[in-house]
Structure formats: C-alpha cells, structure tokens
C-alpha cells in the first residue's frame, strides 16, 4: 500500500466549507484548511478513497500534480508540456479537460481546454511518434484533468471522482428542480441532526432530504451506490485497499427514530418511493400524500427540514399563501421543533411571520439562497429564556456574528452597556435600573430630538433598543412610534379647560371648531390638511 502523503483538494458548495472540513477531520485528514468552495488537506491514497466514498458534502476530490504561473496561452502550453505525463497517462487511455478559470489573461475557458489538450498530445507524440497519443473523450474518460487558473496561478490536478459526487447513484427518477444531494446532506449536517429525534419534510418532492437523512442516521456511506470512481483507472490504484474500505460497514447503526415525508403531489410521492426503494432505506421513512394545510399533528420534539417552492412555477398569491400556511403550521402544529428552511426571496420568508434564530447564505444551483433556522418553543419567549435557552444556539453563527460591524448585528451585553455609559446612562457600578433622568436629560429631551425613549418602562432595561424593539436604529424596517411627553410628577388638572396644555378637544368644545395654531406653536405630531381632531398626535 502506498503510504506517501500528498495534497488533496475537495470541492463543495459555498456555505458548506465548515461542514466538509469537519467531515474530513473525523475521517483522519491532516492539515485541514477550509477555503472558498473547497477544503484542502494532507493525506495518502487511503484518505483519497475515503473522501470520495464517505464525505456527504464533497462534490469532487482533486489531487494537484503540477503548479506554475502563466500570463498568456502560449506560456500555458509550454509549462503544461514540461510535465511528465507518463506518470498519469498512457497512449491506450483517454482523458478530458475540466477548466475552472478566473483570470483577465484567460477570458475563454474553451481556449484553455484546447491549449492544455494540445500540450498533452504533443508531449506523447514528440516522444512516441505521430499518432501515438492518448485519446480525448468528453464523457467517461479514463483520466480527468482539472485546470484551475486564478489570475496567473495555474494548478493542474487529477480528478479522482469522475462524475460529480452529488450523483450518489440512488436517484432513478426526479421531480422538477430537485435539491442537490450534497446540499441536502450539508443542510442536515448543519442542523446537527444525527437521528436522535423525528425528522419531518412536509414538502419532500422526490425525497432527497428523506434519503440523505436516512443515510446519516444509519451512518451509511453515500458513495456505496456508485458504480465507479475515476481513481480506479489510475496506474497506482490499490484495488485491495479500496475493497476493504468499501465493504467496511462496522460503523453503520440502527435508526431509532422515524423520518416523515409528505407532499401534495401523488406523482412526487411515487417518485420519492422509487428513489427510497433504490437506496434501500424504506424501513426508516414514512411517506404519504398530504398537503401542508392538512397537517393537524406532528411527532413531538422533532426537527423540520424543507425546501419549499421558490415561485418559478407558482404565481405570487399562491407562493405567499404557501409560506403563510407554513408559518401558521410551525406556530400551532410543530411546537417544540427546530425548523430549517432554505429559501430564495426575503418576501417569502417574511410571509412565515417568525423571526429566525440564524441566517446562512448558501448557493442552491445558480441561486443565492438563505438557510434560516427557526426555533418554535412552547409558551412565551420569557419562559423560554428563563429555562436557559437562546434562539442563537450555533457556536459557529455566534463566532461569525462577532466579526460583523456593530450596526449589522445584535450588540452583546458588554457592548450595549459600554455604549450606554458613553451616552450618559448608568452609574459607575453599572446600575442601569436605578437611573433617574434629570430635567435637561429626561425623556422629554429625547422626544424633542426624535430619539427613542430609553427610560425604564420604554424598553424595560435602560439600554439602547435592540432589533425586536420599535426603533429603526438597526434597519429593521420598523418605525419608532413617538409618544407625547409625560412628566414623572403628575400635573394637577385645572377646572379651566384652557389651562390644560394643548387640549384641542377642550378648545373645540368651547369655540365649536378646531383652534388655529401659528407656525411657531405647531406641534410636531400635527398633520396637515386634516380637520379632524384625531389627526393631532395622541
């Protein structure tokens, strides 16, 4: 067995790099380093085989073989031809080129393909004679060469996977626009679900979430359904080692919970059944034809993971209604659940009517989507917090949040206390509750300046308002509703209605019409062109 270690690069979707890095670490990879849509690590052939067979969030596993710089196509040709291609190819093999180009010097990826192909062919013909060269095949080639160009940096790699790893091998049929298997597995792993509680997908489509959940719960390697991998055609392929890894099912386990799937379409359920049967996980999954509105009960203390329609095939009214129904069912039927929903438009998320505990940007094909987490707790939020729970449960989310500017995130307790002290709130001992406003710095002054009421009783804490409070400091879209000044010491009412400050109703009861107020006396809350007394600020 070849124990020599080398660099390995695994490609994935944007937003799943951290999950893939964790998978590789658990497999025994060394020097794991997440990047943009990829994770690199150090390993040998055994780790390369395991990455292909076991990683649920891997798209391709690459073995870099040659790195250089090139600023034009001619230099690319010359440097590619210098590599000893006898180590990876022979005249009786076929090869294909997979270019990934991000460079001003190379504007056409197809031209990159031609130049690299010409260099490899000429390498063999210069040594073996005209016509003695490996063939070029666009599909199912023996060796796939990945060409990655970033500015002038060029990396040539062997693609050990061949067909993309999201093609597990169990999908025999599909509905329109099914979610990618790698993305579905990544969302499930991000949620932390490992089979300890029931899982529900009320809009399951062709059953991708259900099957990937069953594979995770039973710890079945996703690559066992594939017929072949590209590395099986490599000169150094260790068949005995690969067979041992492939047939090792010692880590598989029994699934102790049920996975529930439903869809309004009988055709979708029929397709899901075929895929589930092909994956041989039917004993773990409960399927039925049921619309979202028909859900009247759900297993207790479960988790929901779903990918609702985005609206491409539904009109606006239908899609908004669907998300409203989803929000209603979450509040009434799925209490105690954590729901993970991937969506495309903010308007649709807003129709759910719930505040997410986390938001993660994620790519779903060409669409820039968001994965949102909702914690549906029983009772009110105060009781939820008294139990020591928090809406923000992900340590990764919390660490990412700390790196954002203060205006783009919710301030920590330390930050809002420090901010409050700078503005004159609180004493040396930090007792914010005992603060008393002076005459010149009371809530009237803040009202006149158009600022929110920070006084105790305004938001109940004596601190600047947070996202869920009625002030638009954090661009929540909520407007601050001004309130008239109410002095702490009650003003003794006079029997004379004219003595009551700005009592327009009393004035009208005397003179029979609204009083005219000149520009110097006009109240901030007065609305123009309105003769009704109710238009004055209350």
C-alpha positions as CSV (number, residue, x, y, z in Angstrom):
1,X,0.0,0.0,0.0
2,X,1.3,3.5,-0.9
3,X,1.6,5.5,2.3
4,X,3.2,8.6,0.7
5,X,1.2,11.7,1.7
6,X,0.3,14.5,-0.7
7,X,-2.0,17.5,-1.0
8,X,-5.7,16.8,-1.7
9,X,-8.4,19.4,-2.5
10,X,-12.1,18.7,-2.1
11,X,-14.6,21.0,-3.7
12,X,-18.0,21.8,-2.3
13,X,-20.8,24.4,-2.3
14,X,-20.4,27.9,-0.9
15,X,-21.6,27.8,2.7
16,X,-20.7,24.1,3.3
17,X,-16.9,24.5,3.7
18,X,-17.1,24.3,7.5
19,X,-19.2,21.1,7.4
20,X,-16.9,19.4,4.9
21,X,-13.8,20.4,7.0
22,X,-15.4,18.7,10.0
23,X,-16.2,15.6,7.9
24,X,-12.6,15.3,6.7
25,X,-11.2,15.8,10.2
26,X,-13.3,13.0,11.6
27,X,-12.0,10.7,8.8
28,X,-8.5,11.4,9.9
29,X,-7.3,14.1,7.4
30,X,-4.3,16.2,8.4
31,X,-3.7,19.9,7.9
32,X,-7.3,20.6,7.1
33,X,-7.7,24.1,5.7
34,X,-11.1,25.4,4.5
35,X,-11.1,27.8,1.6
36,X,-13.7,29.3,-0.8
37,X,-15.9,26.4,-2.0
38,X,-13.1,24.0,-1.2
39,X,-11.2,22.4,1.6
40,X,-7.6,21.2,1.3
41,X,-5.8,18.7,3.5
42,X,-2.9,16.2,3.5
43,X,-3.4,12.5,3.1
44,X,-2.5,9.3,1.2
45,X,-4.4,7.1,-1.2
46,X,-6.5,5.7,1.7
47,X,-7.7,9.2,2.6
48,X,-8.4,10.0,-1.0
49,X,-10.6,6.9,-1.3
50,X,-12.3,7.7,1.9
51,X,-13.0,11.3,0.9
52,X,-14.7,10.0,-2.2
53,X,-16.7,7.3,-0.5
54,X,-17.6,8.8,2.8
55,X,-17.9,12.6,2.5
56,X,-21.5,13.7,2.2
57,X,-20.7,17.3,1.3
58,X,-17.9,16.7,-1.3
59,X,-18.5,17.4,-5.0
60,X,-15.1,16.5,-6.3
61,X,-11.8,15.2,-4.8
62,X,-8.7,16.6,-6.6
63,X,-5.1,15.6,-6.4
64,X,-2.9,18.5,-7.5
65,X,0.1,17.3,-9.6
66,X,1.6,20.5,-11.1
67,X,1.6,24.2,-10.2
68,X,3.1,27.1,-12.2
69,X,2.4,30.7,-13.4
70,X,1.3,31.7,-16.9
71,X,0.2,35.1,-18.2
72,X,-0.8,34.0,-21.7
73,X,-2.0,30.9,-23.6
74,X,1.5,30.2,-25.1
75,X,3.1,30.1,-21.7
76,X,0.3,27.8,-20.5
77,X,1.0,25.4,-23.4
78,X,4.8,25.4,-22.7
79,X,4.5,24.8,-19.0
80,X,1.9,22.1,-19.4
81,X,4.1,20.3,-21.9
82,X,7.0,20.2,-19.4
83,X,5.2,17.9,-17.0
84,X,5.9,14.2,-17.3
85,X,2.6,12.9,-18.4
86,X,3.8,9.3,-18.5
87,X,3.2,9.2,-14.7
88,X,-0.6,9.6,-15.1
89,X,-1.4,8.7,-18.7
90,X,-0.6,6.2,-21.5
91,X,-1.4,6.1,-25.2
92,X,-4.1,3.4,-24.6
93,X,-6.0,5.7,-22.1
94,X,-8.5,8.5,-22.7
95,X,-8.6,11.9,-21.0
96,X,-10.7,15.0,-20.7
97,X,-10.1,18.6,-19.5
98,X,-12.2,20.3,-16.8
99,X,-11.3,24.1,-16.8
100,X,-12.1,26.5,-13.9
101,X,-10.9,30.0,-14.9
102,X,-10.9,33.2,-13.0
103,X,-8.4,35.4,-14.8
104,X,-8.2,38.5,-17.0
105,X,-5.4,36.9,-19.0
106,X,-7.5,33.9,-19.9
107,X,-11.0,35.0,-20.9
108,X,-12.2,31.9,-22.7
109,X,-12.2,28.6,-20.8
110,X,-12.7,26.6,-24.0
111,X,-9.4,28.0,-25.4
112,X,-7.7,27.0,-22.1
113,X,-9.0,23.5,-22.8
114,X,-7.6,23.4,-26.3
115,X,-4.1,24.6,-25.3
116,X,-3.8,22.1,-22.4
117,X,-5.1,19.3,-24.6
118,X,-2.6,20.2,-27.3
119,X,0.3,20.3,-24.8
120,X,-0.5,16.8,-23.5
121,X,-1.0,15.3,-27.0
122,X,2.3,16.9,-28.3
123,X,4.1,15.6,-25.2
124,X,3.4,12.0,-26.2
125,X,3.8,12.5,-30.0
126,X,7.2,14.1,-29.6
127,X,8.4,11.0,-27.7
128,X,6.5,8.2,-29.3
129,X,5.8,9.4,-32.8
130,X,2.9,10.8,-34.7
131,X,-0.5,9.2,-33.8
132,X,0.8,7.6,-30.6
133,X,-1.1,9.5,-28.1
134,X,-4.0,9.1,-25.6
135,X,-7.4,9.8,-26.9
136,X,-9.7,12.7,-25.9
137,X,-13.2,11.8,-24.7
138,X,-15.7,14.3,-23.4
139,X,-17.7,11.8,-21.3
140,X,-16.5,8.9,-19.2
141,X,-12.8,9.5,-19.9
142,X,-10.2,7.3,-18.0
143,X,-8.4,10.4,-16.6
144,X,-10.0,13.8,-15.9
145,X,-7.6,16.7,-15.6
146,X,-8.8,19.7,-13.7
147,X,-7.2,23.0,-14.8
148,X,-7.7,25.8,-12.2
149,X,-6.5,29.3,-13.2
150,X,-6.6,32.1,-10.7
151,X,-5.2,35.3,-12.2
152,X,-1.8,33.9,-13.4
153,X,-1.6,31.0,-11.0
154,X,-2.2,27.6,-12.6
155,X,-2.9,24.3,-10.9
156,X,-3.2,21.0,-12.8
157,X,-5.0,18.3,-10.8
158,X,-6.2,14.8,-11.3
159,X,-10.0,14.5,-10.7
160,X,-10.3,11.3,-8.6
161,X,-14.1,11.4,-8.6
162,X,-15.0,11.4,-12.2
163,X,-18.7,12.2,-12.2
164,X,-19.7,14.7,-9.6
165,X,-20.1,13.1,-6.2
166,X,-23.7,14.5,-5.8
167,X,-24.7,11.8,-8.2
168,X,-25.0,9.2,-5.5
169,X,-26.5,6.5,-7.7
170,X,-29.8,6.0,-5.9
171,X,-31.9,8.6,-7.8
172,X,-33.8,6.8,-10.5
173,X,-36.4,9.5,-11.0
174,X,-36.9,13.1,-10.0
175,X,-39.4,15.9,-9.9
176,X,-38.8,19.3,-11.4
177,X,-35.8,21.2,-9.9
178,X,-34.9,18.7,-7.1
179,X,-32.5,19.8,-4.4
180,X,-28.9,18.7,-4.9
181,X,-27.9,15.7,-2.8
182,X,-24.7,17.3,-1.4
183,X,-26.7,20.5,-0.5
184,X,-29.4,18.4,1.2
185,X,-26.8,16.5,3.2
186,X,-25.0,19.7,4.1
187,X,-28.1,21.3,5.5
188,X,-28.9,18.3,7.6
189,X,-25.3,18.2,9.0
190,X,-25.5,22.0,9.7
191,X,-28.7,21.4,11.6
192,X,-26.9,18.9,13.9
193,X,-29.4,16.2,13.2
194,X,-28.0,12.7,13.5
195,X,-31.1,10.6,14.0
196,X,-31.8,11.2,17.7
197,X,-35.3,12.7,17.1
198,X,-38.0,12.5,14.4
199,X,-37.4,14.4,11.2
200,X,-40.2,15.9,9.0
201,X,-40.2,17.2,5.5
202,X,-43.8,18.3,4.7
203,X,-42.8,19.3,1.1
204,X,-40.5,16.4,0.3
205,X,-40.7,16.3,-3.6
206,X,-38.5,13.4,-4.8
207,X,-37.4,12.6,-1.3
208,X,-33.8,13.9,-1.3
209,X,-33.9,15.2,2.3
210,X,-35.5,12.0,3.5
211,X,-32.9,9.7,1.9
212,X,-29.9,11.8,2.9
213,X,-31.4,11.9,6.5
214,X,-31.7,8.1,6.5
215,X,-28.1,7.7,5.3
216,X,-26.9,10.0,8.1
217,X,-29.0,8.3,10.8
218,X,-27.8,4.8,9.7
219,X,-24.3,6.1,9.1
220,X,-24.3,4.6,5.5
221,X,-21.5,6.0,3.3
222,X,-23.1,7.9,0.4
223,X,-20.6,6.5,-2.2
224,X,-21.7,2.9,-1.8
225,X,-24.3,3.3,-4.5
226,X,-21.9,4.5,-7.2
227,X,-20.6,2.1,-9.9
228,X,-17.2,3.6,-10.3
229,X,-14.7,6.4,-9.4
230,X,-12.1,7.9,-11.7
231,X,-9.2,6.9,-9.4
232,X,-9.9,3.2,-10.3
233,X,-8.3,3.9,-13.7
234,X,-5.1,5.4,-12.2
235,X,-1.8,3.5,-12.6
236,X,-1.3,3.4,-8.8
237,X,-4.9,2.2,-7.9
238,X,-4.9,-0.1,-4.9
239,X,-7.9,-2.3,-5.5
240,X,-7.4,-4.4,-2.3
241,X,-7.3,-1.3,-0.2
242,X,-10.4,0.2,-1.8
243,X,-12.4,-3.0,-1.5
244,X,-11.6,-3.1,2.2
245,X,-12.8,0.5,2.7
246,X,-15.9,0.0,0.5
247,X,-17.0,-3.2,2.3
248,X,-16.4,-1.9,5.9
249,X,-19.9,-1.4,7.4
250,X,-18.8,-1.7,11.0
251,X,-19.8,1.9,11.7
252,X,-23.3,1.5,10.5
253,X,-26.1,1.7,13.1
254,X,-29.8,1.1,13.7
255,X,-32.1,4.1,13.2
256,X,-34.2,4.6,16.3
257,X,-36.5,7.4,15.1
258,X,-38.8,7.8,12.1
259,X,-38.4,10.1,9.2
260,X,-41.6,11.6,7.9
261,X,-42.2,12.9,4.4
262,X,-45.3,14.3,2.6
263,X,-46.2,16.2,-0.5
264,X,-49.4,17.4,-2.1
265,X,-48.4,15.7,-5.4
266,X,-49.2,12.0,-5.7
267,X,-46.6,12.0,-8.6
268,X,-43.9,13.4,-6.4
269,X,-44.6,10.8,-3.7
270,X,-44.5,8.0,-6.3
271,X,-41.1,9.3,-7.5
272,X,-39.8,9.5,-3.9
273,X,-40.9,5.9,-3.2
274,X,-38.8,4.7,-6.2
275,X,-35.8,6.6,-5.0
276,X,-36.2,5.4,-1.4
277,X,-36.5,1.8,-2.6
278,X,-33.3,2.1,-4.7
279,X,-31.5,3.4,-1.7
280,X,-32.8,0.6,0.5
281,X,-33.9,2.9,3.3
282,X,-37.6,2.4,3.1
283,X,-37.9,0.9,6.6
284,X,-36.8,4.2,8.1
285,X,-39.2,6.5,6.2
286,X,-42.9,7.2,6.4
287,X,-44.4,8.6,3.2
288,X,-47.9,10.0,2.5
289,X,-49.7,12.2,0.1
290,X,-50.7,15.3,2.2
291,X,-50.8,19.0,1.6
292,X,-49.2,21.4,4.1
293,X,-52.7,22.6,5.3
294,X,-53.7,19.0,6.2
295,X,-51.1,18.7,8.9
296,X,-53.0,18.6,12.2
297,X,-50.5,16.9,14.4
298,X,-46.8,16.0,14.4
299,X,-44.5,13.8,16.4
300,X,-43.2,15.5,19.5
301,X,-39.8,17.2,19.9
302,X,-38.8,16.7,16.3
303,X,-37.0,18.7,13.6
304,X,-38.3,20.0,10.3
305,X,-36.0,20.4,7.2
306,X,-37.7,21.5,4.0
307,X,-37.1,23.2,0.6
308,X,-40.4,25.0,-0.3
309,X,-41.1,26.1,-3.9
310,X,-39.5,29.4,-4.8
311,X,-42.3,30.6,-7.1
312,X,-40.9,29.9,-10.5
313,X,-44.0,27.7,-11.3
314,X,-46.5,29.4,-8.9
315,X,-48.0,32.8,-9.0
316,X,-47.2,35.4,-6.3
317,X,-50.5,34.9,-4.5
318,X,-50.1,31.1,-4.3
319,X,-46.5,31.3,-3.1
320,X,-47.2,33.9,-0.4
321,X,-50.2,31.8,0.8
322,X,-48.0,28.7,1.0
323,X,-45.4,30.5,3.2
324,X,-48.2,31.9,5.4
325,X,-49.6,28.4,5.9
326,X,-46.1,27.2,6.7
327,X,-45.7,29.9,9.4
328,X,-49.1,29.0,10.8
329,X,-48.3,25.3,11.0
330,X,-45.0,26.0,12.6
331,X,-46.7,28.0,15.4
332,X,-49.6,25.7,16.0
333,X,-48.6,22.2,15.0
334,X,-44.8,22.0,15.2
335,X,-44.3,23.5,18.7
336,X,-41.0,22.4,20.3
337,X,-39.4,21.9,16.9
338,X,-36.4,23.4,15.2
339,X,-37.1,24.2,11.6
340,X,-34.5,24.6,8.9
341,X,-35.9,26.2,5.7
342,X,-34.0,27.1,2.6
343,X,-35.5,29.9,0.6
344,X,-34.8,32.4,-2.2
345,X,-36.6,35.6,-1.5
346,X,-37.0,37.8,1.6
347,X,-40.6,38.4,0.9
348,X,-41.4,34.7,1.2
349,X,-39.5,34.4,4.4
350,X,-41.4,37.4,5.8
351,X,-44.7,35.7,5.0
352,X,-43.8,33.0,7.5
353,X,-44.2,35.6,10.3
354,X,-41.5,34.3,12.5
355,X,-38.1,35.6,13.5
356,X,-35.2,33.3,12.5
357,X,-32.5,32.4,15.0
358,X,-29.9,32.2,12.3
359,X,-29.4,33.0,8.7
360,X,-26.7,31.4,6.5
361,X,-26.1,32.4,2.8
362,X,-26.0,29.3,0.7
363,X,-25.9,28.5,-3.0
364,X,-28.7,26.4,-4.5
365,X,-27.5,25.9,-8.0
366,X,-27.2,29.4,-9.5
367,X,-29.5,30.9,-6.9
368,X,-28.1,32.8,-3.9
369,X,-30.4,31.5,-1.2
370,X,-30.5,31.6,2.6
371,X,-30.8,28.8,5.1
372,X,-32.8,30.0,8.0
373,X,-33.3,28.3,11.4
374,X,-36.5,28.8,13.4
375,X,-36.9,27.6,17.0
376,X,-40.5,27.0,17.7
377,X,-40.8,27.0,21.5
378,X,-43.8,26.3,23.7
379,X,-45.2,29.2,25.8
380,X,-43.8,32.8,25.7
381,X,-40.3,33.9,25.0
382,X,-39.6,35.0,28.6
383,X,-40.3,31.5,29.8
384,X,-38.1,30.1,27.0
385,X,-35.2,32.4,28.2
386,X,-35.8,31.5,31.9
387,X,-35.1,27.9,31.0
388,X,-31.6,28.9,30.0
389,X,-32.3,28.6,26.2
390,X,-31.4,31.0,23.5
391,X,-32.5,31.5,19.9
392,X,-28.9,31.7,18.8
393,X,-27.7,28.1,19.5
394,X,-25.0,27.7,16.9
395,X,-21.4,28.5,18.1
396,X,-20.4,28.9,14.5
397,X,-23.1,31.6,14.0
398,X,-22.1,33.3,17.2
399,X,-18.4,33.5,16.2
400,X,-19.3,34.7,12.7
401,X,-21.6,37.3,14.3
402,X,-18.8,38.7,16.4
403,X,-16.8,39.7,13.3
404,X,-19.6,41.9,11.9
405,X,-19.8,45.6,12.5
406,X,-22.0,46.6,15.4
407,X,-24.6,48.2,13.2
408,X,-25.1,44.9,11.3
409,X,-25.7,42.6,14.3
410,X,-27.2,42.4,17.7
411,X,-24.9,44.0,20.4
412,X,-23.6,41.9,23.2
413,X,-24.5,42.8,26.8
414,X,-21.0,44.2,27.3
415,X,-21.3,46.3,24.1
416,X,-24.6,47.9,24.9
417,X,-23.6,48.7,28.5
418,X,-20.4,50.4,27.2
419,X,-22.4,52.2,24.6
420,X,-25.0,53.3,27.2
421,X,-22.3,54.7,29.5
422,X,-20.8,56.8,26.7
423,X,-24.2,58.4,26.3
424,X,-24.6,59.2,30.0
425,X,-26.6,56.2,31.1
426,X,-25.9,54.2,34.2
427,X,-23.6,54.8,37.1
428,X,-20.1,53.7,38.0
429,X,-21.5,50.4,39.4
430,X,-23.4,49.8,36.2
431,X,-26.8,50.0,37.9
432,X,-29.0,50.9,34.9
433,X,-32.2,50.2,36.7
434,X,-31.8,53.0,39.3
435,X,-31.1,55.7,36.7
436,X,-33.2,58.8,37.1
437,X,-33.5,61.3,34.3
438,X,-32.7,65.0,35.1
439,X,-34.7,67.9,33.8
440,X,-32.4,68.6,30.9
441,X,-31.7,64.9,30.0
442,X,-35.1,63.4,30.6
443,X,-37.3,61.6,28.1
444,X,-38.8,64.9,27.0
445,X,-35.5,66.0,25.6
446,X,-35.1,62.7,23.8
447,X,-38.7,63.0,22.5
448,X,-38.0,66.5,21.2
449,X,-34.8,65.3,19.4
450,X,-36.7,62.5,17.8
451,X,-34.9,59.8,19.7
452,X,-36.4,56.7,21.4
453,X,-37.4,56.6,25.0
454,X,-34.6,54.9,26.8
455,X,-36.2,55.4,30.2
456,X,-37.2,52.5,32.3
457,X,-40.6,51.4,31.1
458,X,-39.7,52.4,27.5
459,X,-38.0,49.1,26.7
460,X,-37.7,47.9,30.2
461,X,-33.9,47.8,30.5
462,X,-32.5,51.3,30.3
463,X,-30.3,50.4,27.3
464,X,-30.4,51.3,23.6
465,X,-33.2,49.4,21.8
466,X,-32.5,46.1,20.1
467,X,-33.7,44.6,16.9
468,X,-37.0,43.5,18.2
469,X,-37.9,46.9,19.6
470,X,-39.8,49.7,17.9
471,X,-36.9,51.8,16.6
472,X,-35.2,51.7,13.3
473,X,-31.6,52.0,14.5
474,X,-30.7,48.6,13.1
475,X,-32.6,48.9,9.8
476,X,-35.3,46.5,10.8
477,X,-38.0,48.3,8.8
478,X,-39.9,49.1,12.0
479,X,-40.7,52.8,12.6
480,X,-40.4,54.4,16.0
481,X,-43.8,55.5,17.3
482,X,-43.4,58.7,19.1
483,X,-45.2,59.2,22.4
484,X,-46.0,62.6,24.0
485,X,-44.1,63.7,27.0
486,X,-45.5,62.5,30.3
487,X,-43.7,64.1,33.3
488,X,-42.9,61.9,36.2
489,X,-44.7,64.2,38.6
490,X,-48.4,64.3,37.8
491,X,-49.7,67.7,36.8
492,X,-52.7,68.9,38.8
493,X,-55.6,69.4,36.5
494,X,-57.3,72.8,36.4
495,X,-61.1,73.2,36.2
496,X,-60.4,75.6,33.4
497,X,-60.1,73.5,30.2
498,X,-57.9,76.3,28.6
499,X,-55.3,75.6,31.3
500,X,-54.8,72.1,30.1
501,X,-51.7,72.0,27.8
502,X,-52.7,71.8,24.1
503,X,-56.1,70.4,24.9
504,X,-57.6,70.9,21.4
505,X,-60.7,68.9,22.2
506,X,-61.4,71.2,25.2
507,X,-60.9,74.3,23.0
508,X,-63.3,72.9,20.3
509,X,-65.9,72.2,23.0
510,X,-65.8,75.9,23.8
511,X,-65.5,77.6,20.4
512,X,-67.1,75.0,18.3
513,X,-64.2,74.5,15.9
514,X,-60.5,73.4,15.9
515,X,-58.2,76.2,17.1
516,X,-55.8,77.7,14.6
517,X,-52.2,77.4,15.7
518,X,-49.5,79.5,14.1
519,X,-46.2,78.0,12.8
520,X,-44.3,78.9,15.9
521,X,-46.8,76.9,18.0
522,X,-47.4,73.9,15.7
523,X,-47.0,70.6,17.5
524,X,-44.6,68.0,16.0
525,X,-47.3,65.5,15.6
526,X,-49.7,67.8,13.7
527,X,-50.7,66.5,10.3
528,X,-51.5,69.0,7.6
529,X,-54.8,69.2,5.7
530,X,-56.8,67.3,8.3
531,X,-59.7,69.0,10.1
532,X,-60.4,66.1,12.4
533,X,-59.1,66.5,15.9
534,X,-57.9,62.9,15.9
535,X,-55.3,63.8,13.4
536,X,-53.3,65.6,16.2
537,X,-50.7,63.4,17.8
538,X,-52.1,61.5,20.7
